[in-house]
């Protein structure tokens, strides 16, 4: 997280795959802020449930396939 803060939810089940803003059922919610980083295994449901003002983050993806 470069700047800002919010509540980030990981795991659980995507409530409605057709409506991504519907959120996640279950999962673990954590407050994240500038200086934090998150590592997610491929296929892990995740979303920002709350954003305090605005948030800037960098996302990097790695090819984990054969």
N, C-alpha and C positions, 0 to 999 in steps of 0.2 A: 504494500500500500504506500503510495507516494505521498498523498495528503488526504485528509478527511478521515471519517470513521463511520461505522455502521454495524449492523448485526448480520452476520453471514451464517447461513444454515447449510450444513453438509449432511449427506446420507438421507435416509428416509425414502419416501416414494413421491415422485412427481404427481401432484394432485390431478392435473388435467394436462396431458401432453399437448393438446391442441391450444391451450391457453397458458403460456409459460408464466404469466404474471399471477396465476392462481396459487403458486407457491408449492411447498413441499409438506407432506404429512409425515410427522415424526422427524427424525434427524436430530442433529445437535446444533444449537444456536450458540454462537460466540460473538462477542463484540471484538471487532478488529479496528485498528487505527494505524496511522502513519508509522512506518517502521516494521510492521508485521508482515509476514508472508504465509501463504497457505500452499500446501502441496496436496493435490488430489489425485488418487488413482484413476485411471481411465474409467469412464462410465459412472462416476460418482455424481449423484444429483447434488446441485448446489445453486444457491441464489442469495441475493441480498434482501433480507426481509425488511430492513430499515436502513436508510441512509441519512446521516446527520448532515443536512445541507447538501454537500456534494462530495464525491470521492473520486480520486484519480489513482488508477492502479496499472501495473504492467502485467500482461499475461504472456507466458511462454509455454508453448506446447512442444512435447517431444514425441517423435514417432516411436511407439513401443511395439509395433508389429514386426513380423519377420522381414 
